[in-house]
Amino acid sequence: MPDQLNNYEILIVDDEKKICNIINSLLSVKYSVSIAYTASEAIELISKNKFDILITDLKLPDGSGIDILRYAKERDSHIEVIIITGYAALDS
């Protein structure tokens, strides 16, 4: 029986390529990983693919991780979401 963990699709969204590369290098060993560097790229990928897990930065140059989360949850309410940020406070 194949390892079902390998079937998970993960989307990483962050405008910092270094962060994406670090997360990707850790997760791609066992999971299928896609990367988006902007909110618009993320929305496009989510509209065309089914992801099990979304890892998104809170603040992106062209949008918010919260907007991406909402869009992803509208498409699939079962998607798990992890929000990351380099900011010490959530208020802007």
N, C-alpha and C positions, 0 to 999 in steps of 0.2 A: 504494500500500500504506500503510495507516494506521500511525502511530507506535505501536509496541507498548508503549513506556514508559508511555503514557497509560492502559494497562489495569491498572496496578498499583493494588492496594487497600492503603492504609496506615491502621493504627490507632495513634493517639497517646493515651497514658494518663498523665495527670499531674494532681494536685489543684490545681496552680497554673495558673489560667486564662491568665495572661500568658505562661507558657512554652508552653502549648498553642497560643495565638494566634500566637506567633512562629514555631514550627515549622510550623503550618498555613499561614501566609502564604508561607513559603518553598516548601513542597511542593505546595500545592494548585494552583499554576500548571500543573504537569504531571501530577499524580497525583490519584486519588480519595482523599480523606482523611476519616476519621471520628475523633471525639474522645470519650474517656471521662474523667471526672474522679475516678472511684472504681474500686476493684478489682471491685466487684460490677457496675458498668456495663460494664466491660471484658469480664468473663466472659459477660454477657448478649449483648453484641455479637458476641463470638467464637463463641458457640453458634449464632447466627443467620446469620452471614456468613462468607465466606472472605476472609482477609486474606493478602497476600503479605509484608508487613512489619509488625512490631509494634515501636513505640517506647514504652518504658514507664519511668516513674520507679521507682526501687528501693523507696522507702518511700511508702506511701499510707495515709490515715487508717483504712481498713478492710481492709488487706491488704498483700501484698508483691508487687513486680514479679516476683519469682522464682516466686510462685504463679501469676501470670498467664502467665508464660513456660511453665511446666509444662503448664498447661491448654491453651494454644495449641499446643504441640508434640504433645500427646496427640491433638488434633483434626487437625493437619496437620504432619507432621514436617519439611516443606519450608519452613515459614514462617521468615523471617529475623527476628532479634530484635536490637534495640539497647536497652541499658539505660542510662538517664541517672540522675544523682543529684547533689544539691547537697552531699552529705556528703563530707568529706575521707577518711574511712575506711569500709570496708564492715562492720566489726564494730560491734555495738551494745552 
